[in-house]
């Protein structure tokens, strides 16, 4: 009289006799034991890829927002050089185009954009005072304004290179 439980046979004299398992059953047991770690590895890989994709998407969005500010700056500088002064409509456009800069850049860029705006406001005043339909000024004031306008035109001309160097560290996309 023997009682068989799975692959182990119980004999009346209390001996356990192991019956050999077929090879396919051993292979199935090993594969089923490896299935859980394999699924965990696949899930980890998918989670990593999703994290990486989300990080790249954030970098891309940040780049696009920073690029808009950079373009507004370059347009402002270009207009200053082209007109040898800042037009009245350029100042509000510059403020609107760079308003998010303190959230997207460091203090260095915020200070630089403020410097550009302050120089631009002064350049706008000089530009308007030298126009034909502006209130009359003395010849000495006119000469000083022309000299200052020349200096500001030169200063703004150097800002293309300076702004590129400053913004370059923020505009790189690193994978």
DODO-313579 format. One record per residue: x, y, z of N, C-alpha, C, O, CB in turn; residue number from 1. Coordinates in Angstrom, 1 decimal. Glycine has a CB too. Example, Ala and Ser with C-alpha at 12.3 -4.5 7.8 and 13.67 -1.06 7.14 Angstrom:
BEGIN
    npx    npy    npz   capx   capy   capz    cpx    cpy    cpz    opx    opy    opz   cbpx   cbpy   cbpz resi
   13.2   -5.7    7.8   12.3   -4.5    7.8   13.2   -3.3    7.8   14.2   -3.3    8.5   11.3   -4.5    9.0    1
   12.8   -2.2    7.1   13.7   -1.1    7.1   12.9    0.0    7.9   13.4    1.1    8.0   14.1   -0.6    5.7    2
% end
This chain:
BEGIN
    npx    npy    npz   capx   capy   capz    cpx    cpy    cpz    opx    opy    opz   cbpx   cbpy   cbpz resi
    0.8   -1.2    0.0    0.0    0.0    0.0    0.9    1.2    0.0    1.6    1.5    0.9   -0.9    0.0    1.2    1
    0.7    1.9   -1.0    1.5    3.2   -1.1    0.5    4.3   -1.5   -0.4    4.2   -2.3    2.6    3.1   -2.2    2
    0.8    5.5   -0.8    0.0    6.7   -1.1    0.9    7.6   -1.9    2.0    7.9   -1.5   -0.6    7.4    0.2    3
    0.5    8.1   -3.1    1.3    9.0   -3.9    0.8   10.4   -3.8   -0.4   10.7   -4.1    1.3    8.5   -5.4    4
    1.6   11.3   -3.4    1.3   12.8   -3.4    2.3   13.4   -4.3    3.5   13.4   -4.1    1.4   13.4   -1.9    5
    1.7   14.0   -5.4    2.5   14.6   -6.5    3.5   13.6   -7.0    3.2   12.6   -7.5    3.2   16.0   -6.0    6
    4.8   14.0   -6.8    5.8   13.1   -7.3    6.5   12.3   -6.2    7.5   11.7   -6.4    6.8   13.9   -8.1    7
    6.0   12.5   -4.9    6.6   11.8   -3.8    5.7   10.6   -3.4    4.5   10.8   -3.3    6.9   12.7   -2.6    8
    6.3    9.5   -3.2    5.5    8.3   -2.8    5.8    8.0   -1.3    6.9    8.0   -0.9    5.9    7.1   -3.7    9
    4.8    7.8   -0.6    4.9    7.5    0.9    4.7    6.0    1.0    3.6    5.4    0.6    3.8    8.3    1.7   10
    5.6    5.4    1.6    5.5    4.0    1.9    5.2    3.7    3.3    5.4    4.6    4.2    6.8    3.2    1.5   11
    4.6    2.6    3.6    4.2    2.3    5.0    5.3    2.2    6.0    5.1    2.5    7.2    3.4    1.0    5.0   12
    6.5    1.9    5.6    7.6    1.8    6.5    8.3    3.2    6.7    9.4    3.2    7.1    8.6    0.8    6.0   13
    7.6    4.3    6.3    8.0    5.6    6.6    9.2    6.0    5.8   10.1    6.8    6.3    8.2    5.9    8.0   14
    9.4    5.6    4.6   10.5    6.0    3.8   10.0    6.8    2.7    8.9    6.5    2.1   11.3    4.8    3.2   15
   10.7    7.9    2.3   10.2    8.7    1.2   11.0    8.3    0.0   12.3    8.2    0.0   10.4   10.3    1.5   16
   10.3    8.0   -1.0   11.0    7.5   -2.3   10.6    8.6   -3.3    9.4    8.7   -3.6   10.5    6.1   -2.7   17
   11.6    9.2   -3.9   11.4   10.2   -4.9   11.3    9.6   -6.2   12.2    8.8   -6.6   12.4   11.3   -4.8   18
   10.3    9.9   -7.0   10.2    9.4   -8.3   10.8   10.4   -9.3   10.7   11.6   -9.1    8.7    9.1   -8.7   19
   11.5   10.0  -10.3   12.1   11.0  -11.2   11.0   11.8  -12.0   10.0   11.2  -12.4   13.0   10.2  -12.2   20
   11.3   13.1  -12.1   10.4   13.9  -12.9   10.7   13.9  -14.4   11.9   13.8  -14.7   10.3   15.4  -12.3   21
    9.8   14.1  -15.2   10.1   14.2  -16.6   10.9   15.5  -16.9   10.7   16.5  -16.1    8.8   14.2  -17.5   22
   11.7   15.6  -17.9   12.6   16.7  -18.2   11.7   18.0  -18.5   12.1   19.1  -18.1   13.5   16.4  -19.4   23
   10.7   17.8  -19.2    9.8   19.0  -19.6    9.3   19.6  -18.4    9.1   20.8  -18.4    8.7   18.6  -20.6   24
    8.9   18.9  -17.3    8.4   19.4  -16.1    9.4   20.2  -15.4    9.1   21.3  -14.8    7.8   18.3  -15.2   25
   10.7   19.8  -15.4   11.8   20.5  -14.7   12.0   21.8  -15.5   12.2   22.8  -14.8   13.0   19.6  -14.7   26
   12.0   21.8  -16.8   12.2   23.0  -17.6   11.1   24.0  -17.3   11.4   25.1  -17.1   12.2   22.6  -19.1   27
    9.8   23.5  -17.2    8.7   24.4  -16.9    8.8   25.0  -15.5    8.6   26.2  -15.4    7.4   23.6  -17.0   28
    9.3   24.2  -14.6    9.5   24.7  -13.2   10.5   25.8  -13.2   10.4   26.9  -12.5    9.8   23.6  -12.3   29
   11.6   25.6  -13.9   12.7   26.6  -13.9   12.2   27.9  -14.6   12.5   29.0  -14.1   14.0   26.0  -14.6   30
   11.6   27.7  -15.8   11.1   28.9  -16.5   10.1   29.7  -15.7   10.1   30.9  -15.7   10.5   28.4  -17.8   31
    9.2   29.0  -15.0    8.2   29.7  -14.2    8.8   30.4  -13.0    8.4   31.5  -12.6    7.1   28.7  -13.7   32
    9.9   29.9  -12.5   10.6   30.5  -11.4   11.4   31.8  -11.9   11.5   32.8  -11.2   11.6   29.6  -10.8   33
   11.8   31.8  -13.2   12.5   32.9  -13.8   11.5   34.0  -14.3   12.0   35.1  -14.6   13.4   32.4  -14.9   34
   10.3   33.6  -14.5    9.3   34.5  -15.1    9.1   35.8  -14.2    9.1   36.9  -14.8    8.0   33.8  -15.3   35
    9.0   35.7  -13.0    8.7   36.8  -12.1    9.9   37.8  -12.1    9.6   39.0  -12.3    8.5   36.4  -10.7   36
   11.2   37.4  -12.0   12.3   38.4  -12.1   12.3   39.0  -13.5   12.7   40.2  -13.6   13.6   37.7  -11.8   37
   12.0   38.2  -14.5   12.0   38.7  -15.9   11.0   39.8  -16.1   11.3   40.9  -16.7   11.8   37.6  -16.9   38
    9.8   39.6  -15.5    8.7   40.6  -15.6    9.2   41.9  -14.8    8.9   43.0  -15.3    7.4   40.1  -15.1   39
    9.8   41.7  -13.7   10.3   42.8  -12.9   11.3   43.6  -13.7   11.3   44.9  -13.7   10.9   42.4  -11.6   40
   12.2   42.9  -14.4   13.3   43.6  -15.2   12.6   44.4  -16.3   13.0   45.5  -16.6   14.3   42.6  -15.7   41
   11.7   43.8  -17.0   11.0   44.5  -18.1   10.3   45.7  -17.6   10.3   46.8  -18.2   10.0   43.5  -18.8   42
    9.6   45.6  -16.4    8.8   46.7  -15.9    9.8   47.8  -15.5    9.5   49.0  -15.7    8.0   46.3  -14.6   43
   10.9   47.5  -14.9   12.0   48.5  -14.6   12.5   49.2  -15.8   12.6   50.4  -15.8   13.1   47.8  -13.8   44
   12.8   48.4  -16.8   13.3   49.0  -18.1   12.2   50.0  -18.7   12.6   51.1  -19.1   13.6   47.9  -19.1   45
   11.0   49.6  -18.7    9.9   50.5  -19.2    9.8   51.7  -18.4    9.6   52.8  -18.9    8.5   49.7  -19.2   46
    9.9   51.6  -17.1    9.8   52.8  -16.2   11.0   53.7  -16.4   10.8   54.9  -16.5    9.8   52.3  -14.7   47
   12.1   53.2  -16.6   13.3   54.0  -16.9   13.1   54.7  -18.2   13.5   55.9  -18.3   14.6   53.1  -17.0   48
   12.7   54.0  -19.3   12.4   54.7  -20.6   11.4   55.8  -20.5   11.6   56.8  -21.1   12.0   53.6  -21.6   49
   10.4   55.6  -19.7    9.3   56.6  -19.5    9.9   57.8  -18.8    9.6   59.0  -19.1    8.1   56.1  -18.7   50
   10.7   57.6  -17.8   11.4   58.7  -17.1   12.3   59.4  -18.0   12.3   60.7  -18.0   12.2   58.1  -15.9   51
   13.1   58.7  -18.8   14.0   59.4  -19.7   13.2   60.2  -20.8   13.6   61.3  -21.1   14.8   58.3  -20.4   52
   12.1   59.7  -21.3   11.3   60.4  -22.3   10.7   61.6  -21.6   10.7   62.7  -22.3   10.2   59.5  -22.8   53
   10.2   61.5  -20.4    9.6   62.7  -19.7   10.7   63.8  -19.5   10.4   64.9  -19.7    9.0   62.3  -18.4   54
   11.9   63.3  -19.1   13.0   64.3  -18.9   13.4   65.0  -20.2   13.6   66.2  -20.2   14.2   63.6  -18.3   55
   13.4   64.3  -21.3   13.7   64.9  -22.6   12.6   65.8  -23.1   12.9   66.9  -23.6   13.9   63.8  -23.7   56
   11.4   65.5  -22.8   10.2   66.3  -23.1   10.3   67.6  -22.3   10.1   68.7  -22.9    8.9   65.6  -22.9   57
   10.7   67.5  -21.1   10.8   68.7  -20.2   11.9   69.6  -20.7   11.8   70.8  -20.8   11.1   68.3  -18.8   58
   13.1   69.0  -21.1   14.2   69.8  -21.7   13.8   70.5  -23.0   14.1   71.6  -23.2   15.4   68.8  -21.9   59
   13.0   69.8  -23.8   12.6   70.3  -25.1   11.6   71.5  -24.8   11.7   72.6  -25.4   11.9   69.3  -25.9   60
   10.7   71.3  -23.9    9.7   72.4  -23.6   10.5   73.6  -23.0   10.2   74.8  -23.3    8.7   72.0  -22.5   61
   11.4   73.4  -22.1   12.2   74.4  -21.5   13.0   75.1  -22.6   13.1   76.4  -22.6   13.2   73.9  -20.4   62
   13.6   74.4  -23.5   14.4   75.0  -24.6   13.5   75.9  -25.4   13.9   77.0  -25.8   15.0   73.9  -25.5   63
   12.3   75.5  -25.8   11.4   76.3  -26.6   11.0   77.6  -25.9   11.0   78.6  -26.5   10.1   75.5  -26.9   64
   10.7   77.5  -24.6   10.4   78.7  -23.9   11.6   79.7  -23.8   11.4   80.9  -23.9    9.9   78.4  -22.5   65
   12.8   79.1  -23.5   14.0   79.9  -23.5   14.3   80.6  -24.8   14.8   81.7  -24.9   15.1   79.1  -23.0   66
   14.1   79.8  -25.9   14.4   80.3  -27.2   13.5   81.5  -27.6   14.0   82.4  -28.2   14.1   79.2  -28.3   67
   12.2   81.5  -27.1   11.4   82.7  -27.4   12.0   83.9  -26.7   11.9   85.0  -27.3   10.0   82.4  -26.8   68
   12.5   83.8  -25.5   13.1   84.9  -24.8   14.4   85.4  -25.6   14.6   86.6  -25.7   13.4   84.6  -23.3   69
   15.1   84.4  -26.0   16.4   84.7  -26.7   16.1   85.5  -28.0   16.7   86.4  -28.4   17.2   83.5  -27.0   70
   15.0   85.0  -28.7   14.7   85.7  -30.0   14.1   87.1  -29.7   14.4   88.0  -30.5   13.6   84.8  -30.7   71
   13.4   87.3  -28.6   12.9   88.6  -28.3   14.1   89.6  -28.0   14.0   90.7  -28.4   11.9   88.6  -27.1   72
   15.1   89.0  -27.3   16.3   89.8  -27.1   17.0   90.2  -28.3   17.4   91.3  -28.6   17.2   89.1  -26.1   73
   17.2   89.2  -29.2   17.9   89.4  -30.5   17.2   90.4  -31.4   17.8   91.2  -32.0   18.2   88.1  -31.2   74
   15.9   90.3  -31.3   15.0   91.2  -32.2   15.2   92.7  -31.6   15.3   93.6  -32.4   13.5   90.8  -32.1   75
   15.2   92.8  -30.3   15.3   94.1  -29.7   16.7   94.7  -30.0   16.8   95.9  -30.4   15.2   94.0  -28.1   76
   17.7   93.9  -29.9   19.1   94.4  -30.2   19.2   94.8  -31.7   19.7   95.8  -32.1   20.1   93.4  -29.9   77
   18.6   93.9  -32.6   18.6   94.2  -34.0   17.9   95.5  -34.4   18.4   96.2  -35.2   18.0   93.0  -34.8   78
   16.8   95.7  -33.7   16.0   96.9  -34.0   16.8   98.1  -33.5   16.8   99.2  -34.2   14.6   96.8  -33.3   79
   17.5   98.0  -32.4   18.3   99.2  -31.9   19.4   99.5  -32.9   19.6  100.7  -33.1   18.9   98.8  -30.5   80
   20.0   98.5  -33.4   21.1   98.8  -34.3   20.5   99.3  -35.7   21.1  100.3  -36.2   21.9   97.5  -34.6   81
   19.5   98.7  -36.2   18.9   99.1  -37.4   18.4  100.6  -37.4   18.6  101.3  -38.4   17.8   98.2  -37.8   82
   17.8  101.0  -36.3   17.2  102.3  -36.3   18.1  103.3  -35.6   17.7  104.5  -35.5   15.9  102.3  -35.6   83
   19.2  102.9  -35.1   20.1  103.7  -34.3   19.3  104.4  -33.2   19.5  105.5  -32.9   20.8  104.9  -35.2   84
   18.5  103.5  -32.6   17.7  103.9  -31.4   16.6  102.9  -31.2   16.5  102.0  -32.0   17.1  105.3  -31.7   85
   15.9  103.1  -30.1   14.9  102.2  -29.7   13.5  102.9  -30.0   13.3  104.0  -29.5   15.0  101.8  -28.2   86
   12.7  102.3  -30.8   11.4  102.8  -31.1   10.5  102.6  -29.9   10.7  101.8  -29.1   10.8  102.1  -32.4   87
    9.4  103.5  -29.9    8.5  103.4  -28.7    7.9  102.0  -28.6    7.7  101.6  -27.5    7.4  104.4  -28.9   88
    7.5  101.4  -29.7    6.9  100.1  -29.6    7.8   98.9  -29.2    7.4   97.8  -28.9    6.2   99.8  -30.9   89
    9.1   99.2  -29.4   10.1   98.1  -29.0   10.2   97.8  -27.6   10.4   96.7  -27.2   11.4   98.5  -29.6   90
   10.0   98.8  -26.7   10.1   98.6  -25.3    9.0   97.7  -24.7    9.4   96.7  -24.0   10.1   99.9  -24.5   91
    7.7   97.9  -25.0    6.7   97.0  -24.5    6.9   95.6  -25.1    6.6   94.6  -24.4    5.4   97.5  -24.8   92
    7.3   95.5  -26.4    7.5   94.2  -27.0    8.6   93.4  -26.3    8.5   92.2  -26.1    7.7   94.3  -28.5   93
    9.6   94.1  -25.9   10.8   93.5  -25.2   10.3   93.0  -23.8   10.6   91.9  -23.4   11.9   94.5  -25.1   94
    9.6   93.8  -23.1    9.1   93.4  -21.8    8.2   92.2  -21.9    8.3   91.3  -21.1    8.3   94.6  -21.1   95
    7.3   92.2  -22.9    6.4   91.1  -23.1    7.1   89.8  -23.5    6.8   88.7  -23.0    5.3   91.4  -24.1   96
    8.1   90.0  -24.3    8.8   88.8  -24.8    9.8   88.2  -23.8   10.2   87.0  -24.0    9.6   89.2  -26.0   97
   10.2   89.0  -22.8   11.2   88.5  -21.8   10.6   88.3  -20.4   11.3   88.1  -19.5   12.4   89.4  -21.8   98
    9.3   88.5  -20.3    8.7   88.5  -19.0    8.8   87.2  -18.2    8.8   87.3  -16.9    7.2   88.8  -19.1   99
    9.0   86.1  -18.8    9.2   84.8  -18.1   10.6   84.5  -17.8   10.9   83.4  -17.2    8.6   83.7  -18.9  100
   11.5   85.4  -18.1   13.0   85.0  -18.0   13.4   84.7  -16.6   14.3   83.8  -16.4   13.8   86.2  -18.5  101
   12.8   85.3  -15.5   13.3   85.1  -14.2   12.9   83.6  -13.7   13.5   83.1  -12.8   12.7   86.1  -13.2  102
   11.9   83.0  -14.4   11.5   81.7  -14.1   12.3   80.6  -14.8   12.3   79.5  -14.4   10.0   81.5  -14.3  103
   12.9   81.0  -15.9   13.5   80.0  -16.8   15.1   80.1  -16.9   15.7   79.2  -17.4   13.0   80.2  -18.2  104
   15.6   81.2  -16.3   17.0   81.4  -16.3   17.5   81.8  -14.9   16.7   82.0  -14.0   17.4   82.5  -17.3  105
   18.8   81.8  -14.8   19.4   82.3  -13.5   19.4   83.8  -13.4   19.0   84.5  -14.3   20.8   81.7  -13.4  106
   20.0   84.2  -12.3   20.0   85.7  -12.0   20.9   86.4  -13.0   20.7   87.6  -13.3   20.6   85.9  -10.6  107
   21.9   85.7  -13.6   22.8   86.4  -14.5   22.0   86.9  -15.7   22.3   88.0  -16.2   23.9   85.4  -14.9  108
   21.1   86.1  -16.2   20.3   86.5  -17.4   19.3   87.6  -17.0   19.1   88.5  -17.8   19.6   85.2  -18.0  109
   18.7   87.4  -15.9   17.7   88.5  -15.4   18.4   89.8  -15.3   17.9   90.8  -15.7   17.1   88.1  -14.1  110
   19.6   89.8  -14.7   20.4   91.1  -14.6   20.8   91.6  -16.0   20.7   92.8  -16.3   21.6   90.9  -13.8  111
   21.2   90.7  -16.9   21.5   91.2  -18.2   20.3   91.7  -19.0   20.5   92.8  -19.6   22.1   90.0  -19.0  112
   19.2   91.1  -18.9   18.0   91.6  -19.6   17.6   92.9  -19.0   17.1   93.8  -19.7   16.8   90.6  -19.5  113
   17.7   93.1  -17.7   17.4   94.4  -17.1   18.4   95.5  -17.6   18.0   96.6  -17.8   17.5   94.3  -15.5  114
   19.6   95.1  -17.7   20.6   96.1  -18.2   20.3   96.5  -19.7   20.3   97.6  -20.0   22.0   95.5  -18.2  115
   19.9   95.5  -20.5   19.5   95.8  -21.9   18.3   96.7  -21.9   18.2   97.7  -22.6   19.1   94.4  -22.6  116
   17.3   96.4  -21.0   16.1   97.3  -21.0   16.4   98.7  -20.5   16.0   99.7  -21.2   15.0   96.7  -20.0  117
   17.3   98.9  -19.5   17.6  100.2  -19.0   18.4  101.0  -20.1   18.1  102.2  -20.4   18.5  100.1  -17.8  118
   19.3  100.3  -20.8   20.0  101.0  -21.9   19.1  101.3  -23.0   19.2  102.4  -23.7   21.2  100.1  -22.4  119
   18.1  100.4  -23.3   17.2  100.6  -24.3   16.2  101.8  -24.0   15.9  102.6  -24.9   16.3   99.4  -24.5  120
   15.8  101.9  -22.8   15.0  103.1  -22.4   15.7  104.4  -22.6   15.1  105.3  -23.1   14.5  102.9  -20.9  121
   17.0  104.4  -22.2   17.8  105.6  -22.4   18.0  105.9  -23.9   17.9  107.0  -24.4   19.1  105.5  -21.8  122
   18.2  104.8  -24.7   18.3  104.9  -26.1   17.0  105.4  -26.8   17.1  106.2  -27.7   18.7  103.6  -26.7  123
   15.9  105.0  -26.2   14.6  105.5  -26.7   14.5  107.0  -26.5   14.0  107.7  -27.3   13.5  104.7  -26.0  124
   14.9  107.4  -25.3   14.8  108.9  -25.0   15.6  109.7  -25.9   15.1  110.7  -26.5   15.2  109.1  -23.5  125
   16.8  109.2  -26.2   17.7  110.0  -27.1   17.2  109.9  -28.5   17.2  110.9  -29.2   19.1  109.4  -27.0  126
   16.7  108.8  -28.9   16.1  108.6  -30.3   15.0  109.6  -30.5   14.9  110.3  -31.5   15.6  107.2  -30.5  127
   14.1  109.7  -29.5   12.9  110.6  -29.6   13.3  112.0  -29.5   12.7  112.9  -30.2   11.9  110.2  -28.5  128
   14.3  112.4  -28.7   14.7  113.8  -28.6   15.4  114.3  -29.9   15.5  115.5  -30.1   15.6  114.0  -27.4  129
   16.0  113.4  -30.7   16.7  113.8  -31.9   15.8  113.8  -33.1   16.2  114.2  -34.2   17.8  112.9  -32.1  130
   14.5  113.4  -33.0   13.6  113.4  -34.1   13.2  114.8  -34.4   13.3  115.7  -33.6   12.4  112.5  -33.8  131
   12.7  115.0  -35.7   12.4  116.3  -36.1   11.2  117.0  -35.4   11.3  118.2  -35.1   12.1  116.3  -37.6  132
   10.2  116.2  -35.0    9.0  116.8  -34.4    9.1  116.8  -32.9    8.1  116.9  -32.2    7.8  116.0  -34.9  133
   10.3  116.6  -32.3   10.4  116.6  -30.9   10.6  118.0  -30.4   10.9  118.9  -31.2   11.6  115.7  -30.4  134
   10.4  118.2  -29.1   10.6  119.6  -28.6   12.1  120.0  -28.8   13.0  119.2  -28.8   10.3  119.7  -27.0  135
   12.3  121.3  -29.1   13.6  121.8  -29.4   14.6  121.6  -28.2   14.2  121.8  -27.1   13.6  123.3  -29.8  136
   15.8  121.3  -28.6   16.9  121.2  -27.6   18.1  122.1  -28.1   18.1  122.4  -29.2   17.4  119.7  -27.4  137
   18.9  122.4  -27.1   20.1  123.2  -27.5   21.1  122.4  -28.3   21.0  121.2  -28.4   20.8  123.8  -26.2  138
   22.0  123.2  -29.0   23.0  122.5  -29.8   23.9  121.7  -29.0   24.4  120.6  -29.4   23.8  123.6  -30.6  139
   24.2  122.1  -27.8   25.1  121.3  -26.9   24.4  120.0  -26.5   25.0  119.0  -26.5   25.4  122.2  -25.6  140
   23.1  120.1  -26.1   22.3  118.9  -25.8   22.3  117.9  -27.0   22.4  116.7  -26.9   20.9  119.2  -25.3  141
   22.0  118.6  -28.2   22.0  117.8  -29.4   23.3  117.0  -29.6   23.3  115.9  -30.0   21.6  118.7  -30.6  142
   24.4  117.7  -29.5   25.7  117.1  -29.7   25.9  116.0  -28.7   26.5  114.9  -29.0   26.9  118.2  -29.5  143
   25.5  116.2  -27.4   25.7  115.2  -26.4   24.8  114.0  -26.7   25.2  112.8  -26.5   25.3  115.7  -25.0  144
   23.6  114.2  -27.2   22.7  113.1  -27.6   23.3  112.3  -28.7   23.2  111.1  -28.8   21.3  113.7  -27.9  145
   23.8  113.0  -29.7   24.4  112.3  -30.9   25.6  111.5  -30.4   25.8  110.3  -30.9   24.8  113.3  -31.9  146
   26.4  112.0  -29.5   27.6  111.3  -29.0   27.1  110.0  -28.3   27.6  108.9  -28.4   28.4  112.2  -28.1  147
   26.1  110.2  -27.4   25.5  109.1  -26.6   24.9  108.1  -27.5   25.0  106.9  -27.3   24.5  109.6  -25.5  148
   24.2  108.6  -28.5   23.5  107.6  -29.5   24.6  106.8  -30.2   24.4  105.6  -30.4   22.7  108.4  -30.5  149
   25.7  107.4  -30.5   26.8  106.7  -31.2   27.4  105.6  -30.2   27.6  104.5  -30.7   27.9  107.6  -31.7  150
   27.6  106.0  -29.0   28.1  105.0  -28.0   27.1  103.9  -27.8   27.5  102.7  -27.6   28.4  105.7  -26.7  151
   25.8  104.2  -27.7   24.8  103.2  -27.5   24.7  102.2  -28.7   24.5  101.0  -28.5   23.5  103.8  -27.1  152
   24.8  102.8  -29.9   24.8  102.0  -31.1   25.9  101.0  -31.1   25.8   99.8  -31.4   24.8  102.8  -32.3  153
   27.1  101.5  -30.7   28.3  100.6  -30.6   28.1   99.5  -29.5   28.4   98.4  -29.7   29.5  101.4  -30.3  154
   27.5  100.0  -28.3   27.3   99.0  -27.2   26.3   97.9  -27.6   26.6   96.7  -27.4   26.8   99.8  -26.0  155
   25.2   98.3  -28.3   24.2   97.4  -28.7   24.8   96.4  -29.8   24.4   95.3  -29.8   23.0   98.1  -29.2  156
   25.7   96.9  -30.6   26.3   96.1  -31.6   27.1   94.9  -31.0   27.2   93.8  -31.5   27.2   96.9  -32.5  157
   27.7   95.2  -29.8   28.5   94.1  -29.1   27.6   93.1  -28.4   28.1   92.2  -27.9   29.4   94.8  -28.2  158
   26.3   93.4  -28.3   25.5   92.5  -27.5   25.1   91.2  -28.2   24.6   90.3  -27.5   24.2   93.3  -27.1  159
   25.2   91.2  -29.5   24.9   89.9  -30.1   25.8   88.8  -29.6   25.4   87.7  -29.2   25.0   90.0  -31.7  160
   27.1   89.1  -29.6   28.1   88.1  -29.2   28.0   87.8  -27.7   28.0   86.7  -27.2   29.5   88.6  -29.5  161
   27.8   88.9  -26.9   27.7   88.8  -25.4   26.4   87.9  -25.1   26.5   87.0  -24.2   27.6   90.1  -24.8  162
   25.3   88.2  -25.7   24.1   87.5  -25.4   24.2   86.0  -25.8   23.7   85.1  -25.1   22.9   88.1  -26.1  163
   24.9   85.7  -26.9   25.0   84.3  -27.3   25.9   83.6  -26.3   25.5   82.4  -26.0   25.7   84.3  -28.7  164
   26.9   84.1  -25.8   27.7   83.5  -24.8   27.0   83.2  -23.5   27.1   82.2  -22.9   29.0   84.3  -24.5  165
   26.2   84.2  -23.1   25.4   84.1  -21.9   24.3   83.1  -22.0   24.1   82.3  -21.1   24.8   85.5  -21.5  166
   23.6   83.1  -23.1   22.5   82.2  -23.2   22.9   80.7  -23.6   22.2   79.8  -23.4   21.5   82.7  -24.3  167
   24.1   80.6  -24.2   24.6   79.3  -24.7   24.5   78.2  -23.6   24.1   77.1  -23.9   26.0   79.4  -25.2  168
   24.9   78.5  -22.4   24.9   77.5  -21.3   23.5   77.0  -21.0   23.3   75.9  -20.6   25.5   78.1  -20.0  169
   22.5   77.9  -21.2   21.1   77.5  -20.9   20.4   76.9  -22.1   19.4   76.2  -21.9   20.3   78.8  -20.5  170
   20.9   77.0  -23.3   20.2   76.6  -24.4   20.7   75.2  -24.9   20.2   74.6  -25.9   20.4   77.6  -25.6  171
   21.7   74.6  -24.3   22.2   73.3  -24.7   21.2   72.3  -24.2   20.7   72.3  -23.1   23.6   73.1  -24.1  172
   21.0   71.3  -25.1   20.2   70.1  -24.8   21.1   69.0  -24.6   21.9   68.6  -25.4   19.1   69.8  -26.0  173
   21.1   68.5  -23.3   21.9   67.4  -22.9   21.1   66.1  -22.8   20.0   66.2  -22.1   22.7   67.7  -21.6  174
   21.5   65.1  -23.4   20.7   63.8  -23.3   21.2   62.9  -22.2   20.6   61.9  -22.0   20.8   63.0  -24.6  175
% end
